[in-house]
Amino acid sequence: MEKVNVTVRLEQDTVKFLDDLGKSRDRDRSYLIKEALNSYISLHKWQLDEIKKAIAEADAGDFATEEEMEALFKKWTQ
């Protein structure tokens, strides 16, 4: 996969923290930024994928019955 450079402006305190954290983990600033960004993207990609699945289920009329909802409610409230 081809990589591209991206420029980001950060607060001085953030950069200092990244440098301090990097020293404690024996990693450089770029590694920490990529790690944080990958985590952020993974979380939001998962959320969007789940929303798309739920919309497809709703569009297909795939809803829980009233009995299923009552059983679920009962399970989590006892």
N, CA, C and O atoms as a Tripos MOL2 file, in Angstrom:
@<TRIPOS>MOLECULE
protein
  312   311    78     0     0
PROTEIN
NO_CHARGES

@<TRIPOS>ATOM
      1 N           0.8430   -1.1680    0.0000 N.3       1 MET1
      2 CA          0.0000    0.0000    0.0000 C.3       1 MET1
      3 C           0.8940    1.2390    0.0000 C.2       1 MET1
      4 O           1.8480    1.3340    0.7720 O.2       1 MET1
      5 N           0.5740    2.1640   -0.8620 N.am      2 GLU2
      6 CA          1.3720    3.3810   -0.9690 C.3       2 GLU2
      7 C           1.1080    4.2950    0.2210 C.2       2 GLU2
      8 O          -0.0360    4.4850    0.6340 O.2       2 GLU2
      9 N           2.1640    4.8470    0.7540 N.am      3 LYS3
     10 CA          2.0380    5.7790    1.8750 C.3       3 LYS3
     11 C           2.1980    7.2050    1.3720 C.2       3 LYS3
     12 O           2.9350    7.4670    0.4220 O.2       3 LYS3
     13 N           1.4950    8.1210    2.0270 N.am      4 VAL4
     14 CA          1.5980    9.5410    1.6910 C.3       4 VAL4
     15 C           1.8960   10.3220    2.9640 C.2       4 VAL4
     16 O           1.5370    9.9020    4.0640 O.2       4 VAL4
     17 N           2.5420   11.4400    2.7990 N.am      5 ASN5
     18 CA          2.8200   12.3050    3.9440 C.3       5 ASN5
     19 C           1.6140   13.1820    4.2370 C.2       5 ASN5
     20 O           0.9350   13.6580    3.3280 O.2       5 ASN5
     21 N           1.3630   13.3850    5.5240 N.am      6 VAL6
     22 CA          0.2830   14.2550    5.9810 C.3       6 VAL6
     23 C           0.8690   15.1770    7.0380 C.2       6 VAL6
     24 O           1.6190   14.7370    7.9100 O.2       6 VAL6
     25 N           0.5310   16.4370    6.9610 N.am      7 THR7
     26 CA          1.0310   17.4040    7.9320 C.3       7 THR7
     27 C          -0.0930   17.7780    8.8870 C.2       7 THR7
     28 O          -1.2180   18.0490    8.4690 O.2       7 THR7
     29 N           0.2300   17.7880   10.1780 N.am      8 VAL8
     30 CA         -0.7470   18.1390   11.2050 C.3       8 VAL8
     31 C          -0.0940   19.1220   12.1710 C.2       8 VAL8
     32 O           1.0550   18.9380   12.5720 O.2       8 VAL8
     33 N          -0.8190   20.1450   12.5340 N.am      9 ARG9
     34 CA         -0.3160   21.0980   13.5180 C.3       9 ARG9
     35 C          -0.9050   20.7350   14.8800 C.2       9 ARG9
     36 O          -2.1190   20.5910   15.0270 O.2       9 ARG9
     37 N          -0.0240   20.5900   15.8730 N.am     10 LEU10
     38 CA         -0.4440   20.2010   17.2120 C.3      10 LEU10
     39 C           0.0360   21.2260   18.2310 C.2      10 LEU10
     40 O           0.9890   21.9690   17.9920 O.2      10 LEU10
     41 N          -0.6450   21.2490   19.3700 N.am     11 GLU11
     42 CA         -0.2190   22.1020   20.4780 C.3      11 GLU11
     43 C           1.1430   21.6360   20.9850 C.2      11 GLU11
     44 O           1.4500   20.4450   20.9330 O.2      11 GLU11
     45 N           1.9550   22.5630   21.4730 N.am     12 GLN12
     46 CA          3.2800   22.2160   21.9930 C.3      12 GLN12
     47 C           3.1960   21.1950   23.1200 C.2      12 GLN12
     48 O           4.0180   20.2810   23.1970 O.2      12 GLN12
     49 N           2.2010   21.3500   23.9990 N.am     13 ASP13
     50 CA          2.0470   20.4110   25.1110 C.3      13 ASP13
     51 C           1.7680   18.9890   24.6140 C.2      13 ASP13
     52 O           2.2380   18.0120   25.1970 O.2      13 ASP13
     53 N           1.0020   18.8930   23.5370 N.am     14 THR14
     54 CA          0.6950   17.5750   22.9670 C.3      14 THR14
     55 C           1.9560   16.9300   22.4110 C.2      14 THR14
     56 O           2.2020   15.7430   22.6280 O.2      14 THR14
     57 N           2.7410   17.7050   21.7050 N.am     15 VAL15
     58 CA          3.9830   17.1800   21.1320 C.3      15 VAL15
     59 C           4.9390   16.7570   22.2400 C.2      15 VAL15
     60 O           5.5800   15.7100   22.1450 O.2      15 VAL15
     61 N           5.0360   17.5690   23.2920 N.am     16 LYS16
     62 CA          5.9140   17.2150   24.4100 C.3      16 LYS16
     63 C           5.4480   15.9160   25.0470 C.2      16 LYS16
     64 O           6.2610   15.0440   25.3530 O.2      16 LYS16
     65 N           4.1420   15.7860   25.2460 N.am     17 PHE17
     66 CA          3.6170   14.5510   25.8220 C.3      17 PHE17
     67 C           3.9340   13.3530   24.9290 C.2      17 PHE17
     68 O           4.3550   12.3060   25.4200 O.2      17 PHE17
     69 N           3.7330   13.5040   23.6150 N.am     18 LEU18
     70 CA          4.0490   12.4170   22.6890 C.3      18 LEU18
     71 C           5.5220   12.0260   22.7760 C.2      18 LEU18
     72 O           5.8580   10.8420   22.7640 O.2      18 LEU18
     73 N           6.3950   13.0240   22.8630 N.am     19 ASP19
     74 CA          7.8270   12.7400   22.9670 C.3      19 ASP19
     75 C           8.1580   12.0270   24.2780 C.2      19 ASP19
     76 O           8.9400   11.0770   24.2940 O.2      19 ASP19
     77 N           7.5620   12.4890   25.3680 N.am     20 ASP20
     78 CA          7.8020   11.8420   26.6720 C.3      20 ASP20
     79 C           7.2610   10.4140   26.6740 C.2      20 ASP20
     80 O           7.9220    9.4920   27.1510 O.2      20 ASP20
     81 N           6.0720   10.2440   26.1440 N.am     21 LEU21
     82 CA          5.4820    8.9120   26.0680 C.3      21 LEU21
     83 C           6.3230    8.0060   25.1800 C.2      21 LEU21
     84 O           6.5590    6.8430   25.5050 O.2      21 LEU21
     85 N           6.7650    8.5440   24.0730 N.am     22 GLY22
     86 CA          7.6000    7.7740   23.1620 C.3      22 GLY22
     87 C           8.8830    7.2940   23.8140 C.2      22 GLY22
     88 O           9.3100    6.1600   23.5940 O.2      22 GLY22
     89 N           9.4950    8.1440   24.6090 N.am     23 LYS23
     90 CA         10.7200    7.7480   25.3120 C.3      23 LYS23
     91 C          10.4380    6.5990   26.2670 C.2      23 LYS23
     92 O          11.2240    5.6560   26.3610 O.2      23 LYS23
     93 N           9.3190    6.6760   26.9730 N.am     24 SER24
     94 CA          9.0030    5.6260   27.9460 C.3      24 SER24
     95 C           8.6460    4.3050   27.2640 C.2      24 SER24
     96 O           8.7790    3.2400   27.8650 O.2      24 SER24
     97 N           8.1930    4.3740   26.0140 N.am     25 ARG25
     98 CA          7.8000    3.1650   25.2820 C.3      25 ARG25
     99 C           8.8260    2.7750   24.2260 C.2      25 ARG25
    100 O           8.6230    1.8090   23.4910 O.2      25 ARG25
    101 N           9.9180    3.5140   24.1470 N.am     26 ASP26
    102 CA         10.9670    3.2930   23.1440 C.3      26 ASP26
    103 C          10.3910    3.3500   21.7280 C.2      26 ASP26
    104 O          10.6990    2.5170   20.8760 O.2      26 ASP26
    105 N           9.5540    4.3470   21.5080 N.am     27 ARG27
    106 CA          8.9330    4.5740   20.1980 C.3      27 ARG27
    107 C           9.0650    6.0460   19.8440 C.2      27 ARG27
    108 O           9.2050    6.8930   20.7270 O.2      27 ARG27
    109 N           9.0210    6.3490   18.5580 N.am     28 ASP28
    110 CA          9.0890    7.7530   18.1640 C.3      28 ASP28
    111 C           7.6950    8.3630   18.0470 C.2      28 ASP28
    112 O           6.6820    7.6650   18.0960 O.2      28 ASP28
    113 N           7.6740    9.6490   17.8950 N.am     29 ARG29
    114 CA          6.4220   10.4130   17.8170 C.3      29 ARG29
    115 C           5.5370    9.9150   16.6780 C.2      29 ARG29
    116 O           4.3300    9.7560   16.8560 O.2      29 ARG29
    117 N           6.1180    9.6740   15.5300 N.am     30 SER30
    118 CA          5.3340    9.2220   14.3690 C.3      30 SER30
    119 C           4.6370    7.8950   14.6440 C.2      30 SER30
    120 O           3.4860    7.7000   14.2550 O.2      30 SER30
    121 N           5.3290    6.9940   15.3090 N.am     31 TYR31
    122 CA          4.7390    5.6920   15.6360 C.3      31 TYR31
    123 C           3.4970    5.8940   16.5070 C.2      31 TYR31
    124 O           2.4530    5.2930   16.2530 O.2      31 TYR31
    125 N           3.6130    6.7380   17.5280 N.am     32 LEU32
    126 CA          2.4870    6.9650   18.4430 C.3      32 LEU32
    127 C           1.3070    7.6210   17.7340 C.2      32 LEU32
    128 O           0.1520    7.2730   17.9800 O.2      32 LEU32
    129 N           1.6060    8.5650   16.8590 N.am     33 ILE33
    130 CA          0.5320    9.2300   16.1150 C.3      33 ILE33
    131 C          -0.1740    8.2350   15.2030 C.2      33 ILE33
    132 O          -1.4030    8.2220   15.1350 O.2      33 ILE33
    133 N           0.5950    7.3950   14.4970 N.am     34 LYS34
    134 CA         -0.0180    6.3820   13.6230 C.3      34 LYS34
    135 C          -0.8390    5.3840   14.4370 C.2      34 LYS34
    136 O          -1.9280    4.9850   14.0220 O.2      34 LYS34
    137 N          -0.3160    4.9820   15.5930 N.am     35 GLU35
    138 CA         -1.0360    4.0420   16.4590 C.3      35 GLU35
    139 C          -2.3640    4.6500   16.9190 C.2      35 GLU35
    140 O          -3.3970    3.9800   16.8840 O.2      35 GLU35
    141 N          -2.3420    5.8920   17.3410 N.am     36 ALA36
    142 CA         -3.5640    6.5600   17.8020 C.3      36 ALA36
    143 C          -4.5610    6.7270   16.6590 C.2      36 ALA36
    144 O          -5.7580    6.4980   16.8340 O.2      36 ALA36
    145 N          -4.0720    7.1200   15.5050 N.am     37 LEU37
    146 CA         -4.9550    7.3290   14.3620 C.3      37 LEU37
    147 C          -5.5680    6.0110   13.8910 C.2      37 LEU37
    148 O          -6.7520    5.9660   13.5550 O.2      37 LEU37
    149 N          -4.7800    4.9500   13.8640 N.am     38 ASN38
    150 CA         -5.3200    3.6370   13.4790 C.3      38 ASN38
    151 C          -6.3940    3.1690   14.4480 C.2      38 ASN38
    152 O          -7.3980    2.5920   14.0310 O.2      38 ASN38
    153 N          -6.1910    3.4130   15.7350 N.am     39 SER39
    154 CA         -7.1890    3.0390   16.7400 C.3      39 SER39
    155 C          -8.4760    3.8350   16.5260 C.2      39 SER39
    156 O          -9.5680    3.2680   16.5670 O.2      39 SER39
    157 N          -8.3560    5.1270   16.3000 N.am     40 TYR40
    158 CA         -9.5060    5.9940   16.0630 C.3      40 TYR40
    159 C         -10.2810    5.5390   14.8290 C.2      40 TYR40
    160 O         -11.5070    5.4360   14.8560 O.2      40 TYR40
    161 N          -9.5550    5.2700   13.7510 N.am     41 ILE41
    162 CA        -10.1960    4.8520   12.5070 C.3      41 ILE41
    163 C         -10.8870    3.5090   12.6810 C.2      41 ILE41
    164 O         -12.0080    3.3270   12.2060 O.2      41 ILE41
    165 N         -10.2420    2.5690   13.3510 N.am     42 SER42
    166 CA        -10.8460    1.2460   13.5680 C.3      42 SER42
    167 C         -12.1580    1.3580   14.3310 C.2      42 SER42
    168 O         -13.1480    0.7230   13.9680 O.2      42 SER42
    169 N         -12.1660    2.1610   15.3800 N.am     43 LEU43
    170 CA        -13.3770    2.3360   16.1740 C.3      43 LEU43
    171 C         -14.5100    2.9090   15.3320 C.2      43 LEU43
    172 O         -15.6230    2.3840   15.3510 O.2      43 LEU43
    173 N         -14.2380    3.9710   14.5990 N.am     44 HIS44
    174 CA        -15.2880    4.6270   13.8310 C.3      44 HIS44
    175 C         -15.7040    3.8070   12.6160 C.2      44 HIS44
    176 O         -16.8640    3.8550   12.2080 O.2      44 HIS44
    177 N         -14.7760    3.0600   12.0360 N.am     45 LYS45
    178 CA        -15.1390    2.1690   10.9320 C.3      45 LYS45
    179 C         -16.0940    1.0930   11.4460 C.2      45 LYS45
    180 O         -17.0910    0.7830   10.7940 O.2      45 LYS45
    181 N         -15.7900    0.5230   12.6140 N.am     46 TRP46
    182 CA        -16.6620   -0.4870   13.2040 C.3      46 TRP46
    183 C         -18.0550    0.0960   13.4470 C.2      46 TRP46
    184 O         -19.0580   -0.5430   13.1290 O.2      46 TRP46
    185 N         -18.1210    1.3040   14.0090 N.am     47 GLN47
    186 CA        -19.4160    1.9240   14.2780 C.3      47 GLN47
    187 C         -20.2120    2.1260   12.9870 C.2      47 GLN47
    188 O         -21.3990    1.8030   12.9280 O.2      47 GLN47
    189 N         -19.5610    2.6550   11.9630 N.am     48 LEU48
    190 CA        -20.2630    2.8780   10.6950 C.3      48 LEU48
    191 C         -20.7210    1.5650   10.0700 C.2      48 LEU48
    192 O         -21.8300    1.4870    9.5400 O.2      48 LEU48
    193 N         -19.8870    0.5410   10.1250 N.am     49 ASP49
    194 CA        -20.2790   -0.7680    9.5900 C.3      49 ASP49
    195 C         -21.5000   -1.3140   10.3210 C.2      49 ASP49
    196 O         -22.4110   -1.8480    9.6890 O.2      49 ASP49
    197 N         -21.5280   -1.1860   11.6490 N.am     50 GLU50
    198 CA        -22.6680   -1.6740   12.4270 C.3      50 GLU50
    199 C         -23.9330   -0.8810   12.1180 C.2      50 GLU50
    200 O         -25.0200   -1.4560   12.0590 O.2      50 GLU50
    201 N         -23.8110    0.4030   11.9250 N.am     51 ILE51
    202 CA        -24.9690    1.2360   11.5690 C.3      51 ILE51
    203 C         -25.5200    0.8090   10.2110 C.2      51 ILE51
    204 O         -26.7320    0.6830   10.0320 O.2      51 ILE51
    205 N         -24.6080    0.5880    9.2500 N.am     52 LYS52
    206 CA        -25.0510    0.1480    7.9150 C.3      52 LYS52
    207 C         -25.7710   -1.2030    7.9960 C.2      52 LYS52
    208 O         -26.7870   -1.4020    7.3300 O.2      52 LYS52
    209 N         -25.2490   -2.1300    8.8090 N.am     53 LYS53
    210 CA        -25.9070   -3.4310    8.9800 C.3      53 LYS53
    211 C         -27.3030   -3.2570    9.5830 C.2      53 LYS53
    212 O         -28.2630   -3.8890    9.1410 O.2      53 LYS53
    213 N         -27.4020   -2.3990   10.5900 N.am     54 ALA54
    214 CA        -28.6960   -2.1820   11.2420 C.3      54 ALA54
    215 C         -29.7040   -1.5530   10.2810 C.2      54 ALA54
    216 O         -30.8810   -1.9140   10.2880 O.2      54 ALA54
    217 N         -29.2500   -0.6300    9.4680 N.am     55 ILE55
    218 CA        -30.1460   -0.0090    8.4830 C.3      55 ILE55
    219 C         -30.6180   -1.0510    7.4750 C.2      55 ILE55
    220 O         -31.7920   -1.0710    7.1050 O.2      55 ILE55
    221 N         -29.7040   -1.9190    7.0270 N.am     56 ALA56
    222 CA        -30.0860   -2.9710    6.0770 C.3      56 ALA56
    223 C         -31.1030   -3.9220    6.7030 C.2      56 ALA56
    224 O         -32.0540   -4.3350    6.0390 O.2      56 ALA56
    225 N         -30.9120   -4.2700    7.9640 N.am     57 GLU57
    226 CA        -31.8740   -5.1370    8.6550 C.3      57 GLU57
    227 C         -33.2310   -4.4470    8.7660 C.2      57 GLU57
    228 O         -34.2690   -5.0700    8.5410 O.2      57 GLU57
    229 N         -33.2210   -3.1710    9.1120 N.am     58 ALA58
    230 CA        -34.4840   -2.4350    9.2350 C.3      58 ALA58
    231 C         -35.1800   -2.3230    7.8840 C.2      58 ALA58
    232 O         -36.3960   -2.4920    7.7890 O.2      58 ALA58
    233 N         -34.4020   -2.0370    6.8380 N.am     59 ASP59
    234 CA        -34.9850   -1.9420    5.4930 C.3      59 ASP59
    235 C         -35.5930   -3.2700    5.0530 C.2      59 ASP59
    236 O         -36.5560   -3.2970    4.2860 O.2      59 ASP59
    237 N         -35.0210   -4.3800    5.5490 N.am     60 ALA60
    238 CA        -35.5290   -5.7150    5.2040 C.3      60 ALA60
    239 C         -36.6860   -6.1250    6.1120 C.2      60 ALA60
    240 O         -37.2560   -7.2040    5.9480 O.2      60 ALA60
    241 N         -37.0330   -5.2590    7.0720 N.am     61 GLY61
    242 CA        -38.1310   -5.5720    7.9800 C.3      61 GLY61
    243 C         -37.7480   -6.5690    9.0590 C.2      61 GLY61
    244 O         -38.6170   -7.2030    9.6560 O.2      61 GLY61
    245 N         -36.4570   -6.7130    9.3120 N.am     62 ASP62
    246 CA        -35.9550   -7.6780   10.2950 C.3      62 ASP62
    247 C         -35.9240   -7.0290   11.6730 C.2      62 ASP62
    248 O         -34.8890   -6.5310   12.1190 O.2      62 ASP62
    249 N         -37.0750   -7.0430   12.3390 N.am     63 PHE63
    250 CA        -37.2060   -6.4420   13.6570 C.3      63 PHE63
    251 C         -37.4490   -7.5260   14.7050 C.2      63 PHE63
    252 O         -37.9730   -8.5970   14.3980 O.2      63 PHE63
    253 N         -37.0640   -7.2310   15.9370 N.am     64 ALA64
    254 CA        -37.3510   -8.1510   17.0400 C.3      64 ALA64
    255 C         -38.8500   -8.1010   17.3360 C.2      64 ALA64
    256 O         -39.4890   -7.0560   17.2150 O.2      64 ALA64
    257 N         -39.3870   -9.2440   17.7220 N.am     65 THR65
    258 CA        -40.8010   -9.2820   18.1020 C.3      65 THR65
    259 C         -40.9490   -8.6510   19.4830 C.2      65 THR65
    260 O         -39.9710   -8.4430   20.2020 O.2      65 THR65
    261 N         -42.1900   -8.3570   19.8290 N.am     66 GLU66
    262 CA        -42.4570   -7.7920   21.1460 C.3      66 GLU66
    263 C         -42.0300   -8.7710   22.2440 C.2      66 GLU66
    264 O         -41.5060   -8.3590   23.2790 O.2      66 GLU66
    265 N         -42.2560  -10.0550   22.0150 N.am     67 GLU67
    266 CA        -41.8660  -11.0720   22.9930 C.3      67 GLU67
    267 C         -40.3460  -11.1280   23.1650 C.2      67 GLU67
    268 O         -39.8450  -11.2560   24.2830 O.2      67 GLU67
    269 N         -39.6250  -11.0330   22.0610 N.am     68 GLU68
    270 CA        -38.1590  -11.0350   22.1320 C.3      68 GLU68
    271 C         -37.6440   -9.8140   22.9060 C.2      68 GLU68
    272 O         -36.6990   -9.9200   23.6880 O.2      68 GLU68
    273 N         -38.2640   -8.6810   22.6840 N.am     69 MET69
    274 CA        -37.8550   -7.4650   23.3930 C.3      69 MET69
    275 C         -38.1620   -7.5640   24.8810 C.2      69 MET69
    276 O         -37.3590   -7.1350   25.7090 O.2      69 MET69
    277 N         -39.3050   -8.1190   25.2210 N.am     70 GLU70
    278 CA        -39.6580   -8.2880   26.6310 C.3      70 GLU70
    279 C         -38.6810   -9.2440   27.3220 C.2      70 GLU70
    280 O         -38.2750   -9.0050   28.4590 O.2      70 GLU70
    281 N         -38.3090  -10.3210   26.6360 N.am     71 ALA71
    282 CA        -37.3530  -11.2830   27.2050 C.3      71 ALA71
    283 C         -35.9910  -10.6300   27.3980 C.2      71 ALA71
    284 O         -35.3250  -10.8610   28.4080 O.2      71 ALA71
    285 N         -35.5830   -9.8300   26.4470 N.am     72 LEU72
    286 CA        -34.2930   -9.1240   26.5480 C.3      72 LEU72
    287 C         -34.3200   -8.1200   27.6940 C.2      72 LEU72
    288 O         -33.3730   -8.0300   28.4750 O.2      72 LEU72
    289 N         -35.4020   -7.3750   27.7870 N.am     73 PHE73
    290 CA        -35.5430   -6.3920   28.8530 C.3      73 PHE73
    291 C         -35.4960   -7.0840   30.2170 C.2      73 PHE73
    292 O         -34.8310   -6.6250   31.1460 O.2      73 PHE73
    293 N         -36.2220   -8.2020   30.3080 N.am     74 LYS74
    294 CA        -36.2650   -8.9560   31.5580 C.3      74 LYS74
    295 C         -34.8730   -9.4730   31.9260 C.2      74 LYS74
    296 O         -34.4810   -9.4330   33.0930 O.2      74 LYS74
    297 N         -34.1340   -9.9550   30.9370 N.am     75 LYS75
    298 CA        -32.7880  -10.4790   31.1650 C.3      75 LYS75
    299 C         -31.8620   -9.4140   31.7570 C.2      75 LYS75
    300 O         -31.0870   -9.6990   32.6700 O.2      75 LYS75
    301 N         -31.9440   -8.1970   31.2380 N.am     76 TRP76
    302 CA        -31.0080   -7.1380   31.6480 C.3      76 TRP76
    303 C         -31.4780   -6.3390   32.8490 C.2      76 TRP76
    304 O         -30.7150   -5.5300   33.3770 O.2      76 TRP76
    305 N         -32.7100   -6.5380   33.2970 N.am     77 THR77
    306 CA        -33.1890   -5.7770   34.4480 C.3      77 THR77
    307 C         -33.2950   -6.6140   35.7250 C.2      77 THR77
    308 O         -33.6930   -6.1020   36.7710 O.2      77 THR77
    309 N         -32.9440   -7.8770   35.6420 N.am     78 GLN78
    310 CA        -33.0160   -8.7390   36.8320 C.3      78 GLN78
    311 C         -31.6480   -8.9370   37.4310 C.2      78 GLN78
    312 O         -31.5090   -9.6320   38.4370 O.2      78 GLN78
@<TRIPOS>BOND
     1     1     2 1
     2     2     3 1
     3     3     4 2
     4     3     5 am
     5     5     6 1
     6     6     7 1
     7     7     8 2
     8     7     9 am
     9     9    10 1
    10    10    11 1
    11    11    12 2
    12    11    13 am
    13    13    14 1
    14    14    15 1
    15    15    16 2
    16    15    17 am
    17    17    18 1
    18    18    19 1
    19    19    20 2
    20    19    21 am
    21    21    22 1
    22    22    23 1
    23    23    24 2
    24    23    25 am
    25    25    26 1
    26    26    27 1
    27    27    28 2
    28    27    29 am
    29    29    30 1
    30    30    31 1
    31    31    32 2
    32    31    33 am
    33    33    34 1
    34    34    35 1
    35    35    36 2
    36    35    37 am
    37    37    38 1
    38    38    39 1
    39    39    40 2
    40    39    41 am
    41    41    42 1
    42    42    43 1
    43    43    44 2
    44    43    45 am
    45    45    46 1
    46    46    47 1
    47    47    48 2
    48    47    49 am
    49    49    50 1
    50    50    51 1
    51    51    52 2
    52    51    53 am
    53    53    54 1
    54    54    55 1
    55    55    56 2
    56    55    57 am
    57    57    58 1
    58    58    59 1
    59    59    60 2
    60    59    61 am
    61    61    62 1
    62    62    63 1
    63    63    64 2
    64    63    65 am
    65    65    66 1
    66    66    67 1
    67    67    68 2
    68    67    69 am
    69    69    70 1
    70    70    71 1
    71    71    72 2
    72    71    73 am
    73    73    74 1
    74    74    75 1
    75    75    76 2
    76    75    77 am
    77    77    78 1
    78    78    79 1
    79    79    80 2
    80    79    81 am
    81    81    82 1
    82    82    83 1
    83    83    84 2
    84    83    85 am
    85    85    86 1
    86    86    87 1
    87    87    88 2
    88    87    89 am
    89    89    90 1
    90    90    91 1
    91    91    92 2
    92    91    93 am
    93    93    94 1
    94    94    95 1
    95    95    96 2
    96    95    97 am
    97    97    98 1
    98    98    99 1
    99    99   100 2
   100    99   101 am
   101   101   102 1
   102   102   103 1
   103   103   104 2
   104   103   105 am
   105   105   106 1
   106   106   107 1
   107   107   108 2
   108   107   109 am
   109   109   110 1
   110   110   111 1
   111   111   112 2
   112   111   113 am
   113   113   114 1
   114   114   115 1
   115   115   116 2
   116   115   117 am
   117   117   118 1
   118   118   119 1
   119   119   120 2
   120   119   121 am
   121   121   122 1
   122   122   123 1
   123   123   124 2
   124   123   125 am
   125   125   126 1
   126   126   127 1
   127   127   128 2
   128   127   129 am
   129   129   130 1
   130   130   131 1
   131   131   132 2
   132   131   133 am
   133   133   134 1
   134   134   135 1
   135   135   136 2
   136   135   137 am
   137   137   138 1
   138   138   139 1
   139   139   140 2
   140   139   141 am
   141   141   142 1
   142   142   143 1
   143   143   144 2
   144   143   145 am
   145   145   146 1
   146   146   147 1
   147   147   148 2
   148   147   149 am
   149   149   150 1
   150   150   151 1
   151   151   152 2
   152   151   153 am
   153   153   154 1
   154   154   155 1
   155   155   156 2
   156   155   157 am
   157   157   158 1
   158   158   159 1
   159   159   160 2
   160   159   161 am
   161   161   162 1
   162   162   163 1
   163   163   164 2
   164   163   165 am
   165   165   166 1
   166   166   167 1
   167   167   168 2
   168   167   169 am
   169   169   170 1
   170   170   171 1
   171   171   172 2
   172   171   173 am
   173   173   174 1
   174   174   175 1
   175   175   176 2
   176   175   177 am
   177   177   178 1
   178   178   179 1
   179   179   180 2
   180   179   181 am
   181   181   182 1
   182   182   183 1
   183   183   184 2
   184   183   185 am
   185   185   186 1
   186   186   187 1
   187   187   188 2
   188   187   189 am
   189   189   190 1
   190   190   191 1
   191   191   192 2
   192   191   193 am
   193   193   194 1
   194   194   195 1
   195   195   196 2
   196   195   197 am
   197   197   198 1
   198   198   199 1
   199   199   200 2
   200   199   201 am
   201   201   202 1
   202   202   203 1
   203   203   204 2
   204   203   205 am
   205   205   206 1
   206   206   207 1
   207   207   208 2
   208   207   209 am
   209   209   210 1
   210   210   211 1
   211   211   212 2
   212   211   213 am
   213   213   214 1
   214   214   215 1
   215   215   216 2
   216   215   217 am
   217   217   218 1
   218   218   219 1
   219   219   220 2
   220   219   221 am
   221   221   222 1
   222   222   223 1
   223   223   224 2
   224   223   225 am
   225   225   226 1
   226   226   227 1
   227   227   228 2
   228   227   229 am
   229   229   230 1
   230   230   231 1
   231   231   232 2
   232   231   233 am
   233   233   234 1
   234   234   235 1
   235   235   236 2
   236   235   237 am
   237   237   238 1
   238   238   239 1
   239   239   240 2
   240   239   241 am
   241   241   242 1
   242   242   243 1
   243   243   244 2
   244   243   245 am
   245   245   246 1
   246   246   247 1
   247   247   248 2
   248   247   249 am
   249   249   250 1
   250   250   251 1
   251   251   252 2
   252   251   253 am
   253   253   254 1
   254   254   255 1
   255   255   256 2
   256   255   257 am
   257   257   258 1
   258   258   259 1
   259   259   260 2
   260   259   261 am
   261   261   262 1
   262   262   263 1
   263   263   264 2
   264   263   265 am
   265   265   266 1
   266   266   267 1
   267   267   268 2
   268   267   269 am
   269   269   270 1
   270   270   271 1
   271   271   272 2
   272   271   273 am
   273   273   274 1
   274   274   275 1
   275   275   276 2
   276   275   277 am
   277   277   278 1
   278   278   279 1
   279   279   280 2
   280   279   281 am
   281   281   282 1
   282   282   283 1
   283   283   284 2
   284   283   285 am
   285   285   286 1
   286   286   287 1
   287   287   288 2
   288   287   289 am
   289   289   290 1
   290   290   291 1
   291   291   292 2
   292   291   293 am
   293   293   294 1
   294   294   295 1
   295   295   296 2
   296   295   297 am
   297   297   298 1
   298   298   299 1
   299   299   300 2
   300   299   301 am
   301   301   302 1
   302   302   303 1
   303   303   304 2
   304   303   305 am
   305   305   306 1
   306   306   307 1
   307   307   308 2
   308   307   309 am
   309   309   310 1
   310   310   311 1
   311   311   312 2
@<TRIPOS>SUBSTRUCTURE
     1 MET1         2 RESIDUE 1 A MET
     2 GLU2         6 RESIDUE 1 A GLU
     3 LYS3        10 RESIDUE 1 A LYS
     4 VAL4        14 RESIDUE 1 A VAL
     5 ASN5        18 RESIDUE 1 A ASN
     6 VAL6        22 RESIDUE 1 A VAL
     7 THR7        26 RESIDUE 1 A THR
     8 VAL8        30 RESIDUE 1 A VAL
     9 ARG9        34 RESIDUE 1 A ARG
    10 LEU10       38 RESIDUE 1 A LEU
    11 GLU11       42 RESIDUE 1 A GLU
    12 GLN12       46 RESIDUE 1 A GLN
    13 ASP13       50 RESIDUE 1 A ASP
    14 THR14       54 RESIDUE 1 A THR
    15 VAL15       58 RESIDUE 1 A VAL
    16 LYS16       62 RESIDUE 1 A LYS
    17 PHE17       66 RESIDUE 1 A PHE
    18 LEU18       70 RESIDUE 1 A LEU
    19 ASP19       74 RESIDUE 1 A ASP
    20 ASP20       78 RESIDUE 1 A ASP
    21 LEU21       82 RESIDUE 1 A LEU
    22 GLY22       86 RESIDUE 1 A GLY
    23 LYS23       90 RESIDUE 1 A LYS
    24 SER24       94 RESIDUE 1 A SER
    25 ARG25       98 RESIDUE 1 A ARG
    26 ASP26      102 RESIDUE 1 A ASP
    27 ARG27      106 RESIDUE 1 A ARG
    28 ASP28      110 RESIDUE 1 A ASP
    29 ARG29      114 RESIDUE 1 A ARG
    30 SER30      118 RESIDUE 1 A SER
    31 TYR31      122 RESIDUE 1 A TYR
    32 LEU32      126 RESIDUE 1 A LEU
    33 ILE33      130 RESIDUE 1 A ILE
    34 LYS34      134 RESIDUE 1 A LYS
    35 GLU35      138 RESIDUE 1 A GLU
    36 ALA36      142 RESIDUE 1 A ALA
    37 LEU37      146 RESIDUE 1 A LEU
    38 ASN38      150 RESIDUE 1 A ASN
    39 SER39      154 RESIDUE 1 A SER
    40 TYR40      158 RESIDUE 1 A TYR
    41 ILE41      162 RESIDUE 1 A ILE
    42 SER42      166 RESIDUE 1 A SER
    43 LEU43      170 RESIDUE 1 A LEU
    44 HIS44      174 RESIDUE 1 A HIS
    45 LYS45      178 RESIDUE 1 A LYS
    46 TRP46      182 RESIDUE 1 A TRP
    47 GLN47      186 RESIDUE 1 A GLN
    48 LEU48      190 RESIDUE 1 A LEU
    49 ASP49      194 RESIDUE 1 A ASP
    50 GLU50      198 RESIDUE 1 A GLU
    51 ILE51      202 RESIDUE 1 A ILE
    52 LYS52      206 RESIDUE 1 A LYS
    53 LYS53      210 RESIDUE 1 A LYS
    54 ALA54      214 RESIDUE 1 A ALA
    55 ILE55      218 RESIDUE 1 A ILE
    56 ALA56      222 RESIDUE 1 A ALA
    57 GLU57      226 RESIDUE 1 A GLU
    58 ALA58      230 RESIDUE 1 A ALA
    59 ASP59      234 RESIDUE 1 A ASP
    60 ALA60      238 RESIDUE 1 A ALA
    61 GLY61      242 RESIDUE 1 A GLY
    62 ASP62      246 RESIDUE 1 A ASP
    63 PHE63      250 RESIDUE 1 A PHE
    64 ALA64      254 RESIDUE 1 A ALA
    65 THR65      258 RESIDUE 1 A THR
    66 GLU66      262 RESIDUE 1 A GLU
    67 GLU67      266 RESIDUE 1 A GLU
    68 GLU68      270 RESIDUE 1 A GLU
    69 MET69      274 RESIDUE 1 A MET
    70 GLU70      278 RESIDUE 1 A GLU
    71 ALA71      282 RESIDUE 1 A ALA
    72 LEU72      286 RESIDUE 1 A LEU
    73 PHE73      290 RESIDUE 1 A PHE
    74 LYS74      294 RESIDUE 1 A LYS
    75 LYS75      298 RESIDUE 1 A LYS
    76 TRP76      302 RESIDUE 1 A TRP
    77 THR77      306 RESIDUE 1 A THR
    78 GLN78      310 RESIDUE 1 A GLN
